[in-house]
Amino acid sequence: MNPRIRLLRRLAILLLTVLLGAAPGLLAAAEKSAKTATPAPGVTNAPLVFAETPRSVFVVPANPHEGRDPFFPESTRIFASTATVSTATKVNRPTIADLVLNGISGTADHPLAIINYHTFENGEEGEVPTPIGRVRIRCVEIKVKDNSVVVESAGTRAELHLHGR
């Protein structure tokens, strides 16, 4: 190995050792000087008090005289009523009527049905999305010749037919 590189390597190790050895002493000296230092005029030891951060408040205007949308000044959608109270007592829940048979695939021995874009085999259960919400179904039987599927949901059976065939 080159003697210069060896010398530089030894100097670097020596310098690093000196610095690391002196670091605790330097920190102690800095702490001591910070404790004995006299404060500047007007400086107290009172804890800092931060002002509360202001929060933005947005008020939706009820008419064009109260304000407008800065990004779409000609738009009137902002003035539409924001709160609508529903008096309906019946809750809309997904039903079998919301299911669609999208296709039948697979082999003759192992047919697969695609219901609301989810694939099922005979006897398989699963949840599928509908426009109203998710519904749990069980694929009872896949009828390849009839292009239909028998499904069951919440104790109700229905037969879904492939549209357009």
DSSP file (Angstrom, degrees, kcal/mol; ACC not computed):
  #  RESIDUE AA STRUCTURE BP1 BP2  ACC     N-H-->O    O-->H-N    N-H-->O    O-->H-N    TCO  KAPPA ALPHA  PHI   PSI    X-CA   Y-CA   Z-CA
    1    1 A M              0   0    0      0, 0.0     5,-0.0     0, 0.0     0, 0.0   0.000 360.0 360.0 360.0 147.8    0.0    0.0    0.0
    2    2 A N     >  -     0   0    0      1,-0.1     4,-2.0     2,-0.0     5,-0.2  -0.382 360.0-135.8 -63.7 133.3    1.2    3.5   -0.7
    3    3 A P  H  > S+     0   0    0      0, 0.0     4,-2.2     0, 0.0     5,-0.1   0.825 103.6  56.0 -63.1 -30.9    2.9    5.1    2.3
    4    4 A R  H  > S+     0   0    0      2,-0.2     4,-2.7     1,-0.2     5,-0.2   0.920 107.2  47.9 -66.3 -42.5    1.1    8.4    1.8
    5    5 A I  H  > S+     0   0    0      1,-0.2     4,-2.5     2,-0.2    -1,-0.2   0.906 111.1  51.6 -64.9 -40.6   -2.3    6.7    2.0
    6    6 A R  H  X S+     0   0    0     -4,-2.0     4,-2.2     2,-0.2    -1,-0.2   0.911 111.4  47.5 -61.6 -41.8   -1.2    4.9    5.1
    7    7 A L  H  X S+     0   0    0     -4,-2.2     4,-2.4     2,-0.2    -2,-0.2   0.925 112.3  48.5 -65.4 -45.6   -0.2    8.2    6.7
    8    8 A L  H  X S+     0   0    0     -4,-2.7     4,-2.3     1,-0.2    -2,-0.2   0.881 110.8  51.7 -62.3 -38.2   -3.4    9.9    5.7
    9    9 A R  H  X S+     0   0    0     -4,-2.5     4,-2.1     2,-0.2    -1,-0.2   0.919 110.8  47.3 -65.5 -43.1   -5.4    7.0    7.1
   10   10 A R  H  X S+     0   0    0     -4,-2.2     4,-2.4     1,-0.2    -2,-0.2   0.887 111.8  50.7 -65.2 -39.0   -3.6    7.1   10.4
   11   11 A L  H  X S+     0   0    0     -4,-2.4     4,-2.7     2,-0.2    -1,-0.2   0.903 109.6  50.3 -65.3 -40.8   -4.0   10.9   10.7
   12   12 A A  H  X S+     0   0    0     -4,-2.3     4,-2.3     2,-0.2    -2,-0.2   0.911 111.9  47.4 -64.0 -42.3   -7.8   10.6   10.0
   13   13 A I  H  X S+     0   0    0     -4,-2.1     4,-2.3     2,-0.2    -2,-0.2   0.909 113.2  48.8 -65.1 -42.1   -8.1    7.9   12.7
   14   14 A L  H  X S+     0   0    0     -4,-2.4     4,-2.3     2,-0.2    -2,-0.2   0.921 112.2  47.9 -63.2 -45.2   -6.1   10.1   15.2
   15   15 A L  H  X S+     0   0    0     -4,-2.7     4,-2.5     1,-0.2    -2,-0.2   0.906 112.2  49.3 -63.3 -42.7   -8.2   13.2   14.4
   16   16 A L  H  X S+     0   0    0     -4,-2.3     4,-2.5     1,-0.2     5,-0.2   0.897 110.7  50.6 -64.2 -40.8  -11.4   11.3   14.8
   17   17 A T  H  X S+     0   0    0     -4,-2.3     4,-2.2     2,-0.2    -2,-0.2   0.909 111.5  48.0 -63.7 -42.2  -10.3    9.8   18.1
   18   18 A V  H  X S+     0   0    0     -4,-2.3     4,-2.0     2,-0.2    -2,-0.2   0.927 113.3  47.4 -65.0 -44.8   -9.3   13.2   19.4
   19   19 A L  H  X S+     0   0    0     -4,-2.5     4,-1.2     1,-0.2    -2,-0.2   0.919 114.1  45.9 -65.2 -42.8  -12.6   14.8   18.4
   20   20 A L  H  < S+     0   0    0     -4,-2.5    -1,-0.2     1,-0.2    -2,-0.2   0.861 113.5  50.1 -69.2 -34.0  -14.7   12.0   19.8
   21   21 A G  H  < S+     0   0    0     -4,-2.2     4,-0.4    -5,-0.2    -1,-0.2   0.836 114.0  44.7 -71.0 -32.0  -12.7   12.0   23.1
   22   22 A A  H  X S+     0   0    0     -4,-2.0     4,-2.3    -5,-0.2    -1,-0.2   0.624  91.8  85.6 -86.7 -14.1  -13.1   15.8   23.4
   23   23 A A  H  X S+     0   0    0     -4,-1.2     4,-2.3     1,-0.2     5,-0.2   0.899  87.9  48.5 -59.5 -46.8  -16.8   15.9   22.6
   24   24 A P  H  > S+     0   0    0      0, 0.0     4,-2.3     0, 0.0    -1,-0.2   0.907 112.9  49.4 -61.9 -39.1  -18.1   15.2   26.1
   25   25 A G  H  > S+     0   0    0     -4,-0.4     4,-2.1     1,-0.2    -2,-0.2   0.898 110.5  50.0 -65.0 -40.0  -15.8   17.8   27.6
   26   26 A L  H  X S+     0   0    0     -4,-2.3     4,-2.0     2,-0.2    -1,-0.2   0.896 110.9  49.6 -65.4 -39.3  -16.9   20.4   25.0
   27   27 A L  H  X S+     0   0    0     -4,-2.3     4,-2.2     2,-0.2    -2,-0.2   0.911 110.5  49.8 -66.0 -41.7  -20.6   19.7   25.7
   28   28 A A  H  X S+     0   0    0     -4,-2.3     4,-2.2     1,-0.2    -2,-0.2   0.900 110.9  49.9 -64.2 -40.1  -20.1   20.1   29.5
   29   29 A A  H  X S+     0   0    0     -4,-2.1     4,-2.2     1,-0.2    -1,-0.2   0.889 110.0  50.6 -65.5 -38.8  -18.3   23.4   29.0
   30   30 A A  H  X S+     0   0    0     -4,-2.0     4,-1.7     2,-0.2    -2,-0.2   0.895 110.9  48.9 -67.2 -39.2  -21.1   24.7   26.7
   31   31 A E  H  X S+     0   0    0     -4,-2.2     4,-1.8     2,-0.2    -2,-0.2   0.907 111.3  50.0 -65.1 -41.5  -23.7   23.7   29.3
   32   32 A K  H  X S+     0   0    0     -4,-2.2     4,-1.8     1,-0.2    -2,-0.2   0.904 111.2  47.7 -64.7 -41.8  -21.8   25.4   32.1
   33   33 A S  H  X S+     0   0    0     -4,-2.2     4,-0.9     1,-0.2    -1,-0.2   0.831 109.6  53.9 -69.9 -30.4  -21.4   28.6   30.2
   34   34 A A  H  < S+     0   0    0     -4,-1.7    -1,-0.2     1,-0.2    -2,-0.2   0.858 109.4  48.4 -70.4 -33.8  -25.0   28.6   29.3
   35   35 A K  H  < S+     0   0    0     -4,-1.8    -2,-0.2     1,-0.2    -1,-0.2   0.867 117.0  40.6 -73.2 -36.2  -26.0   28.3   33.0
   36   36 A T  H  < S+     0   0    0     -4,-1.8    -1,-0.2    -5,-0.1    -2,-0.2   0.523  88.8 112.9 -91.5  -6.2  -23.7   31.1   34.1
   37   37 A A     <  -     0   0    0     -4,-0.9    -3,-0.0    -5,-0.1    -4,-0.0  -0.381  69.1-122.6 -69.1 144.0  -24.4   33.5   31.2
   38   38 A T        -     0   0    0      1,-0.1    -1,-0.1    -2,-0.1    -2,-0.1  -0.703  29.5-114.8 -86.6 137.3  -26.2   36.7   32.1
   39   39 A P        -     0   0    0      0, 0.0     3,-0.1     0, 0.0    -1,-0.1  -0.319  31.6-102.8 -70.4 154.2  -29.4   37.2   30.2
   40   40 A A    >   -     0   0    0      1,-0.1     3,-2.0     4,-0.1     2,-0.0  -0.344  53.9 -78.4 -69.3 156.5  -29.7   40.1   27.8
   41   41 A P  T 3  S+     0   0    0      0, 0.0    -1,-0.1     0, 0.0     3,-0.1  -0.318 119.5  19.3 -59.4 135.5  -31.7   43.1   28.9
   42   42 A G  T 3  S+     0   0    0      1,-0.3     2,-0.5    -3,-0.1    -2,-0.1   0.389  94.9 122.3  87.0  -4.0  -35.4   42.6   28.8
   43   43 A V    <   -     0   0    0     -3,-2.0    -1,-0.3     2,-0.0     2,-0.2  -0.797  39.4-175.1 -96.4 131.5  -35.1   38.8   28.6
   44   44 A T        -     0   0    0     -2,-0.5    -4,-0.1     2,-0.1     0, 0.0  -0.722  36.2-122.4-118.2 170.2  -36.8   36.8   31.4
   45   45 A N        +     0   0    0     -2,-0.2     3,-0.1    -6,-0.0    -2,-0.0   0.264  68.7 128.5 -92.5  10.9  -37.0   33.1   32.3
   46   46 A A        -     0   0    0      1,-0.1    -2,-0.1     3,-0.0     3,-0.1  -0.374  69.7 -99.1 -66.2 144.5  -40.8   33.1   31.9
   47   47 A P        -     0   0    0      0, 0.0     2,-0.2     0, 0.0    -1,-0.1  -0.305  42.9-100.2 -64.8 149.6  -42.1   30.3   29.7
   48   48 A L        -     0   0    0     -3,-0.1     2,-0.6     1,-0.0    -3,-0.0  -0.472  31.8-154.2 -71.1 138.2  -42.9   31.2   26.2
   49   49 A V        -     0   0    0     -2,-0.2     2,-0.4    -3,-0.1    -1,-0.0  -0.965   8.1-154.6-116.4 119.2  -46.6   31.7   25.5
   50   50 A F        -     0   0    0     -2,-0.6     2,-0.1     1,-0.0     3,-0.1  -0.740  18.5-118.7 -95.2 139.7  -47.6   31.1   21.9
   51   51 A A        -     0   0    0     -2,-0.4     2,-0.1     1,-0.1    -1,-0.0  -0.445  40.1 -96.4 -70.4 148.0  -50.6   32.8   20.4
   52   52 A E        -     0   0    0     -2,-0.1    -1,-0.1     1,-0.1     0, 0.0  -0.435  41.3-110.2 -67.6 137.4  -53.4   30.5   19.3
   53   53 A T        -     0   0    0     -2,-0.1    -1,-0.1     1,-0.1     2,-0.1  -0.517  35.0-119.4 -68.8 126.8  -53.2   29.8   15.6
   54   54 A P        -     0   0    0      0, 0.0     2,-0.4     0, 0.0    -1,-0.1  -0.408  25.4-144.2 -68.8 144.8  -56.1   31.5   13.8
   55   55 A R        -     0   0    0     -2,-0.1     2,-0.3     2,-0.0     0, 0.0  -0.865  14.9-116.3-110.6 143.8  -58.5   29.1   12.0
   56   56 A S        -     0   0    0     -2,-0.4     2,-0.5     2,-0.0     0, 0.0  -0.561  24.9-157.1 -76.8 140.1  -60.2   29.9    8.7
   57   57 A V        -     0   0    0     -2,-0.3     2,-0.5     2,-0.0    -1,-0.0  -0.983   3.7-162.0-121.5 125.2  -64.0   30.0    8.9
   58   58 A F        -     0   0    0     -2,-0.5     2,-0.5     2,-0.0    -2,-0.0  -0.927   2.3-167.0-111.5 124.9  -65.9   29.5    5.7
   59   59 A V        -     0   0    0     -2,-0.5    -2,-0.0     0, 0.0     0, 0.0  -0.946  18.7-136.0-111.2 124.9  -69.5   30.6    5.5
   60   60 A V        -     0   0    0     -2,-0.5     2,-0.1     1,-0.1     7,-0.0  -0.689  27.3-126.0 -79.9 121.3  -71.6   29.3    2.6
   61   61 A P        -     0   0    0      0, 0.0    -1,-0.1     0, 0.0     6,-0.0  -0.369   9.4-151.1 -70.5 147.0  -73.6   32.3    1.2
   62   62 A A  S    S+     0   0    0      1,-0.1    -2,-0.0    -2,-0.1    19,-0.0   0.699  78.5  10.9 -88.8 -21.9  -77.3   31.9    0.9
   63   63 A N  S >> S-     0   0    0     15,-0.0     3,-1.4     1,-0.0     4,-0.8  -0.942  86.2 -94.7-149.4 169.4  -77.7   34.3   -2.1
   64   64 A P  T 34 S+     0   0    0      0, 0.0     3,-0.2     0, 0.0    -1,-0.0   0.736 117.9  62.2 -62.5 -22.1  -75.4   36.1   -4.6
   65   65 A H  T 34 S+     0   0    0      1,-0.2     3,-0.1     3,-0.0     0, 0.0   0.755 101.2  52.3 -75.1 -22.9  -75.4   39.3   -2.4
   66   66 A E  T <4 S-     0   0    0     -3,-1.4     2,-0.3     1,-0.3    -1,-0.2   0.705 126.2 -59.7 -84.9 -21.1  -73.7   37.5    0.5
   67   67 A G     <  -     0   0    0     -4,-0.8    -1,-0.3    -3,-0.2     2,-0.3  -0.917  45.6-127.6 160.2 175.1  -70.8   36.1   -1.7
   68   68 A R        -     0   0    0     -2,-0.3     6,-0.1    -3,-0.1     8,-0.1  -0.935  37.6 -85.2-146.6 167.5  -69.9   34.0   -4.7
   69   69 A D        -     0   0    0      3,-0.5     6,-0.2     6,-0.3    -2,-0.0  -0.664  33.6-151.2 -75.8 120.2  -67.6   31.1   -5.6
   70   70 A P  S    S+     0   0    0      0, 0.0    -1,-0.2     0, 0.0    -3,-0.0   0.774  94.9  45.1 -67.5 -23.9  -64.2   32.7   -6.4
   71   71 A F  S    S+     0   0    0      1,-0.3    -2,-0.0     2,-0.1     0, 0.0   0.792 127.8  25.5 -88.8 -29.4  -63.3   29.9   -8.8
   72   72 A F  S >  S+     0   0    0      1,-0.1     3,-1.7     3,-0.1    -3,-0.5  -0.677  70.3 173.0-131.1  77.4  -66.6   29.8  -10.7
   73   73 A P  T 3  S+     0   0    0      0, 0.0    -4,-0.1     0, 0.0    -1,-0.1   0.759  78.3  50.2 -63.7 -25.8  -68.1   33.3  -10.2
   74   74 A E  T 3  S+     0   0    0     -6,-0.1     2,-0.1     2,-0.0    -2,-0.0   0.522  87.3 109.5 -89.1  -4.6  -71.1   32.7  -12.5
   75   75 A S    <   -     0   0    0     -3,-1.7    -6,-0.3    -6,-0.2     3,-0.1  -0.439  45.5-171.7 -75.0 143.4  -72.1   29.4  -10.8
   76   76 A T    >   +     0   0    0     -2,-0.1     3,-1.3     1,-0.1     4,-0.3   0.318  62.9  98.1-111.7   4.0  -75.3   29.3   -8.8
   77   77 A R  G >  S+     0   0    0      1,-0.3     3,-1.1     2,-0.2    -1,-0.1   0.791  74.5  64.3 -65.0 -26.2  -74.7   25.8   -7.3
   78   78 A I  G 3  S+     0   0    0      1,-0.2    -1,-0.3    -3,-0.1    -2,-0.1   0.744  96.8  57.3 -68.7 -22.8  -73.3   27.3   -4.1
   79   79 A F  G <  S+     0   0    0     -3,-1.3    -1,-0.2     2,-0.1    -2,-0.2   0.499  80.2 111.6 -88.8  -3.8  -76.7   28.8   -3.3
   80   80 A A  S <  S-     0   0    0     -3,-1.1     2,-0.1    -4,-0.3    -3,-0.0  -0.353  86.3 -88.9 -66.6 151.3  -78.6   25.5   -3.4
   81   81 A S        -     0   0    0      1,-0.2    -1,-0.1     2,-0.0    -2,-0.1  -0.407  36.2-161.5 -64.4 133.8  -79.9   24.4   -0.1
   82   82 A T  S    S+     0   0    0      1,-0.1     2,-0.6    -2,-0.1    -1,-0.2   0.743  70.4  61.7 -90.9 -25.1  -77.3   22.3    1.6
   83   83 A A        +     0   0    0      2,-0.0     2,-0.5     0, 0.0    -1,-0.1  -0.905  57.8 176.3-110.1 121.7  -79.5   20.5    4.1
   84   84 A T        -     0   0    0     -2,-0.6     2,-0.5    -3,-0.0    -2,-0.0  -0.989  19.2-146.3-121.7 129.9  -82.3   18.3    3.0
   85   85 A V        -     0   0    0     -2,-0.5     2,-0.5     2,-0.0    -2,-0.0  -0.830  10.3-144.6 -98.5 126.9  -84.3   16.4    5.5
   86   86 A S        -     0   0    0     -2,-0.5    -2,-0.0     1,-0.1     0, 0.0  -0.781  15.1-174.6 -92.9 128.9  -85.6   13.0    4.5
   87   87 A T        +     0   0    0     -2,-0.5     2,-0.2     2,-0.0    -1,-0.1   0.377  47.2 119.5 -99.9   2.9  -89.0   12.0    5.8
   88   88 A A        -     0   0    0      1,-0.2    -2,-0.1     2,-0.0     0, 0.0  -0.492  44.2-168.6 -71.3 134.3  -88.7    8.4    4.4
   89   89 A T        +     0   0    0     -2,-0.2     2,-0.4     2,-0.1    -1,-0.2   0.698  64.1  85.8 -94.3 -22.6  -88.9    5.8    7.1
   90   90 A K  S    S-     0   0    0      1,-0.0     2,-0.4     3,-0.0    -2,-0.0  -0.661  74.4-139.1 -83.0 131.3  -87.9    2.9    4.9
   91   91 A V        -     0   0    0     -2,-0.4     2,-0.6     1,-0.0    -2,-0.1  -0.757  19.2-121.1 -89.7 131.4  -84.1    2.4    4.5
   92   92 A N        +     0   0    0     -2,-0.4    -1,-0.0    40,-0.0    -2,-0.0  -0.621  39.3 176.2 -74.4 118.4  -82.9    1.6    1.1
   93   93 A R        -     0   0    0     -2,-0.6    40,-0.1    40,-0.0    42,-0.1  -0.938  35.6-100.3-122.1 146.8  -81.1   -1.7    1.2
   94   94 A P        -     0   0    0      0, 0.0     2,-0.2     0, 0.0    40,-0.1  -0.370  44.5-175.3 -65.8 143.8  -79.6   -3.6   -1.7
   95   95 A T    >   -     0   0    0     40,-0.1     3,-1.4    -2,-0.1     4,-0.1  -0.707  44.4 -91.0-128.3-179.9  -81.8   -6.5   -2.9
   96   96 A I  G >  S+     0   0    0      1,-0.3     3,-1.8    -2,-0.2    62,-0.0   0.780 120.1  69.6 -65.0 -26.2  -81.5   -9.3   -5.5
   97   97 A A  G 3  S+     0   0    0      1,-0.3    -1,-0.3     3,-0.0    61,-0.0   0.732  91.4  60.6 -64.8 -20.2  -83.1   -7.0   -8.0
   98   98 A D  G <  S+     0   0    0     -3,-1.4     2,-0.3     2,-0.0    -1,-0.3   0.453  86.5  99.7 -85.0  -0.8  -79.8   -4.9   -7.9
   99   99 A L    <   -     0   0    0     -3,-1.8     2,-0.4    -4,-0.1    31,-0.1  -0.645  53.1-166.8 -91.0 145.0  -77.8   -7.9   -9.1
  100  100 A V        -     0   0    0     -2,-0.3    16,-2.4    60,-0.1     2,-0.9  -0.997  20.2-135.9-131.5 131.6  -76.7   -8.3  -12.8
  101  101 A L  E     -A  115   0A   0     60,-0.5    62,-0.6    -2,-0.4    14,-0.2  -0.791  24.1-179.6 -85.3 110.0  -75.3  -11.4  -14.4
  102  102 A N  E     -     0   0A   0     12,-2.9     2,-0.3    -2,-0.9    13,-0.2   0.742  56.0 -38.0 -85.5 -24.6  -72.4  -10.0  -16.5
  103  103 A G  E     -A  114   0A   0     11,-1.3    11,-3.3     2,-0.0     2,-0.4  -0.956  43.6-119.5 175.3 166.4  -71.2  -13.3  -18.0
  104  104 A I  E     +A  113   0A   0     -2,-0.3     9,-0.2     9,-0.2     2,-0.2  -0.995  40.3 153.0-125.7 132.0  -70.6  -17.0  -17.7
  105  105 A S  E     +A  112   0A   0      7,-2.9     7,-3.3    -2,-0.4     2,-0.2  -0.706  21.3  75.5-141.4-168.3  -67.1  -18.4  -18.2
  106  106 A G  E    S-A  111   0A   0      5,-0.3     2,-0.2    -2,-0.2    -2,-0.0  -0.506  80.4 -51.1  94.3-165.0  -64.9  -21.3  -17.2
  107  107 A T        -     0   0    0      3,-1.4    -2,-0.1    -2,-0.2     5,-0.0  -0.516  50.2-102.7-104.2 174.5  -65.0  -24.9  -18.5
  108  108 A A  S    S+     0   0    0      1,-0.2    36,-0.1    -2,-0.2    -1,-0.1   0.854 124.8  44.0 -65.4 -33.7  -67.9  -27.3  -18.8
  109  109 A D  S    S+     0   0    0      1,-0.2    -1,-0.2     0, 0.0    -3,-0.0   0.777 127.1  29.2 -80.0 -27.2  -66.7  -29.1  -15.7
  110  110 A H  S    S-     0   0    0      2,-0.0    -3,-1.4    11,-0.0    -1,-0.2  -0.637  79.5-174.8-135.9  75.6  -66.0  -25.9  -13.7
  111  111 A P  E     -A  106   0A   0      0, 0.0    11,-0.5     0, 0.0     2,-0.4  -0.403   6.8-157.6 -74.9 150.6  -68.3  -23.1  -14.8
  112  112 A L  E     -A  105   0A   0     -7,-3.3    -7,-2.9     9,-0.1     2,-0.4  -0.972   2.2-152.1-127.3 142.3  -67.9  -19.6  -13.4
  113  113 A A  E     -AB 104 120A   0      7,-3.0     7,-3.0    -2,-0.4     2,-0.7  -0.937   6.8-147.2-115.8 138.2  -70.5  -16.8  -13.2
  114  114 A I  E     +AB 103 119A   0    -11,-3.3   -12,-2.9    -2,-0.4   -11,-1.3  -0.908  22.0 178.8-106.1 109.4  -69.7  -13.1  -13.2
  115  115 A I  E >  S-AB 101 118A   0      3,-2.9     3,-1.5    -2,-0.7   -14,-0.2  -0.956  72.2 -16.3-116.8 121.1  -72.2  -11.2  -11.0
  116  116 A N  T 3  S-     0   0    0    -16,-2.4    -1,-0.2    -2,-0.5   -15,-0.1   0.893 129.2 -55.0  48.6  44.5  -71.8   -7.5  -10.6
  117  117 A Y  T 3  S+     0   0    0    -17,-0.2     2,-0.4     1,-0.2    -1,-0.3   0.680 117.1 111.8  65.5  22.8  -68.2   -7.9  -12.0
  118  118 A H  E <   -B  115   0A   0     -3,-1.5    -3,-2.9    11,-0.1     2,-0.4  -0.988  64.9-128.4-122.8 138.0  -67.3  -10.5   -9.3
  119  119 A T  E     +B  114   0A   0     -2,-0.4     2,-0.3    -5,-0.2    -5,-0.2  -0.686  28.8 178.5 -92.2 134.0  -66.6  -14.1  -10.2
  120  120 A F  E     -B  113   0A   0     -7,-3.0    -7,-3.0    -2,-0.4     2,-0.2  -0.944  14.4-155.5-130.2 151.1  -68.4  -17.0   -8.4
  121  121 A E    >   -     0   0    0     -2,-0.3     3,-2.1    -9,-0.2    18,-0.3  -0.704  51.7 -60.6-113.0 174.0  -68.4  -20.8   -8.7
  122  122 A N  T 3  S+     0   0    0    -11,-0.5    18,-0.2     1,-0.3    19,-0.1  -0.318 124.2   6.8 -56.7 128.6  -71.1  -23.2   -7.7
  123  123 A G  T 3  S+     0   0    0     16,-3.1    -1,-0.3     1,-0.3     2,-0.2   0.383  94.9 137.3  82.2  -3.2  -71.7  -22.9   -3.9
  124  124 A E    <   -     0   0    0     -3,-2.1    15,-2.8    15,-0.3     2,-0.3  -0.531  38.0-154.4 -81.2 143.1  -69.4  -19.9   -3.4
  125  125 A E  E     +C  138   0B   0     13,-0.2     2,-0.3    -2,-0.2    13,-0.2  -0.833  26.9 135.2-112.4 153.5  -70.5  -17.0   -1.2
  126  126 A G  E     -C  137   0B   0     11,-2.3    11,-3.0    -2,-0.3     2,-0.4  -0.967  48.0 -93.9-179.8 170.1  -69.3  -13.4   -1.3
  127  127 A E  E     -C  136   0B   0     -2,-0.3     9,-0.2     9,-0.2     7,-0.1  -0.818  32.8-170.3-101.4 140.5  -70.2   -9.7   -1.2
  128  128 A V  E     -C  135   0B   0      7,-2.5     7,-2.3    -2,-0.4     2,-0.2  -0.967  23.9-115.1-127.6 146.4  -70.8   -7.7   -4.4
  129  129 A P  E     -C  134   0B   0      0, 0.0     5,-0.2     0, 0.0   -11,-0.1  -0.556  32.2-179.3 -79.4 144.9  -71.2   -4.0   -4.8
  130  130 A T        -     0   0    0      3,-1.1   -31,-0.1    -2,-0.2   -32,-0.0  -0.843  45.7 -98.1-129.7 169.7  -74.6   -2.6   -6.0
  131  131 A P  S    S+     0   0    0      0, 0.0     3,-0.1     0, 0.0    -1,-0.0   0.791 125.7  40.9 -60.5 -26.0  -75.6    1.1   -6.6
  132  132 A I  S    S-     0   0    0      1,-0.4     2,-0.3   -37,-0.1   -40,-0.0   0.794 129.0 -65.2 -92.4 -31.5  -77.2    1.1   -3.1
  133  133 A G        -     0   0    0    -40,-0.1    -3,-1.1    -5,-0.1    -1,-0.4  -0.969  68.3 -45.5 166.6-173.9  -74.6   -0.8   -1.2
  134  134 A R  E     -C  129   0B   0     -2,-0.3     2,-0.4    -5,-0.2    -7,-0.0  -0.593  47.2-166.4 -84.6 144.1  -72.9   -4.1   -0.8
  135  135 A V  E     -C  128   0B   0     -7,-2.3    -7,-2.5    -2,-0.2     2,-0.5  -0.993  17.0-132.5-131.7 138.9  -75.0   -7.3   -0.7
  136  136 A R  E     +C  127   0B   0     -2,-0.4     2,-0.3    -9,-0.2    18,-0.3  -0.793  34.5 173.3 -92.5 127.3  -73.9  -10.8    0.4
  137  137 A I  E     -C  126   0B   0    -11,-3.0   -11,-2.3    -2,-0.5     2,-0.4  -0.865  26.1-144.9-130.5 163.3  -74.9  -13.6   -2.0
  138  138 A R  E     -CD 125 152B   0     14,-2.0    14,-2.1    -2,-0.3     2,-0.9  -0.999  19.3-134.1-128.6 128.3  -74.4  -17.3   -2.6
  139  139 A C  E     + D   0 151B   0    -15,-2.8   -16,-3.1    -2,-0.4   -15,-0.3  -0.732  27.5 177.2 -82.6 108.9  -74.2  -18.7   -6.0
  140  140 A V  E     -     0   0B   0     10,-2.2     2,-0.3    -2,-0.9    -1,-0.2   0.934  61.4  -5.5 -80.2 -49.5  -76.4  -21.8   -5.8
  141  141 A E  E     - D   0 150B   0      9,-1.6     9,-3.0   -19,-0.1     2,-0.6  -0.996  52.8-147.0-152.6 140.3  -76.3  -23.1   -9.4
  142  142 A I  E     - D   0 149B   0     -2,-0.3     2,-0.9     7,-0.2     7,-0.2  -0.950  12.6-162.5-110.0 118.4  -74.8  -22.0  -12.7
  143  143 A K  E  >> + D   0 148B   0      5,-2.7     5,-2.1    -2,-0.6     4,-0.7  -0.829  10.5 178.5-102.9  95.9  -76.9  -23.1  -15.8
  144  144 A V  T >45S+     0   0    0     -2,-0.9     3,-0.6     1,-0.2    -1,-0.2   0.899  79.3  51.4 -66.2 -42.0  -74.6  -22.8  -18.7
  145  145 A K  T 345S+     0   0    0      1,-0.2    -1,-0.2     2,-0.1    -2,-0.1   0.850 116.9  39.5 -65.7 -34.5  -77.2  -24.0  -21.3
  146  146 A D  T 345S-     0   0    0      2,-0.2    -1,-0.2    15,-0.0    16,-0.2   0.503 104.5-128.4 -91.3  -4.3  -79.8  -21.5  -20.1
  147  147 A N  T <<5S+     0   0    0     -4,-0.7    15,-2.6    -3,-0.6     2,-0.3   0.937  70.4 114.6  53.3  49.7  -77.3  -18.7  -19.7
  148  148 A S  E   < -DE 143 161B   0     -5,-2.1    -5,-2.7    13,-0.2     2,-0.4  -0.934  52.7-149.4-144.2 166.5  -78.6  -18.1  -16.1
  149  149 A V  E     -DE 142 160B   0     11,-2.4    11,-3.4    -2,-0.3     2,-0.6  -0.999  12.4-139.5-139.6 137.3  -77.5  -18.4  -12.5
  150  150 A V  E     +DE 141 159B   0     -9,-3.0   -10,-2.2    -2,-0.4    -9,-1.6  -0.891  30.3 179.3 -98.2 123.6  -79.5  -19.2   -9.4
  151  151 A V  E     -DE 139 158B   0      7,-2.9     7,-2.4    -2,-0.6     2,-0.4  -0.848  16.4-151.8-122.5 159.2  -78.4  -17.0   -6.4
  152  152 A E  E     +DE 138 157B   0    -14,-2.1   -14,-2.0    -2,-0.3     2,-0.3  -0.997  15.3 171.7-133.2 136.0  -79.6  -16.7   -2.8
  153  153 A S  E >  S- E   0 156B   0      3,-2.6     3,-1.9    -2,-0.4   -57,-0.1  -0.958  71.5 -13.7-146.1 124.7  -79.4  -13.6   -0.6
  154  154 A A  T 3  S-     0   0    0     -2,-0.3     3,-0.1     1,-0.3   -17,-0.1   0.859 129.3 -50.9  53.3  41.2  -81.0  -13.2    2.9
  155  155 A G  T 3  S+     0   0    0      1,-0.2     2,-0.5     0, 0.0    -1,-0.3   0.463 115.2 115.6  80.8   1.0  -83.1  -16.4    2.4
  156  156 A T  E <   -E  153   0B   0     -3,-1.9    -3,-2.6     2,-0.0     2,-0.3  -0.896  50.3-155.4-107.9 131.0  -84.4  -15.2   -1.0
  157  157 A R  E     +E  152   0B   0     -2,-0.5     2,-0.3    -5,-0.2    -5,-0.2  -0.802  17.5 168.5-104.0 146.7  -83.6  -17.1   -4.2
  158  158 A A  E     -E  151   0B   0     -7,-2.4    -7,-2.9    -2,-0.3     2,-0.6  -0.986  30.1-128.4-151.1 156.5  -83.7  -15.7   -7.6
  159  159 A E  E     -E  150   0B   0     -2,-0.3     2,-0.4    -9,-0.2    -9,-0.2  -0.941  20.3-155.6-111.4 122.8  -82.5  -16.6  -11.1
  160  160 A L  E     -E  149   0B   0    -11,-3.4   -11,-2.4    -2,-0.6     2,-0.3  -0.822   9.0-153.9 -98.1 134.1  -80.4  -14.1  -13.0
  161  161 A H  E     -E  148   0B   0     -2,-0.4     2,-0.5   -13,-0.2   -60,-0.5  -0.829  21.9-112.8-109.6 146.4  -80.4  -14.3  -16.8
  162  162 A L    >   -     0   0    0    -15,-2.6     3,-0.9    -2,-0.3   -60,-0.1  -0.659  38.6-129.6 -75.9 120.9  -77.6  -13.1  -19.1
  163  163 A H  T 3  S+     0   0    0    -62,-0.6    -1,-0.1    -2,-0.5   -63,-0.0  -0.419  84.3  28.3 -74.8 146.1  -79.0  -10.1  -21.0
  164  164 A G  T 3         0   0    0     -2,-0.1    -1,-0.2     1,-0.0    -2,-0.0   0.566 360.0 360.0  85.2   9.8  -78.7  -10.0  -24.8
  165  165 A R    <         0   0    0     -3,-0.9    -2,-0.1   -18,-0.1    -3,-0.0   0.360 360.0 360.0-134.4 360.0  -78.8  -13.7  -25.3
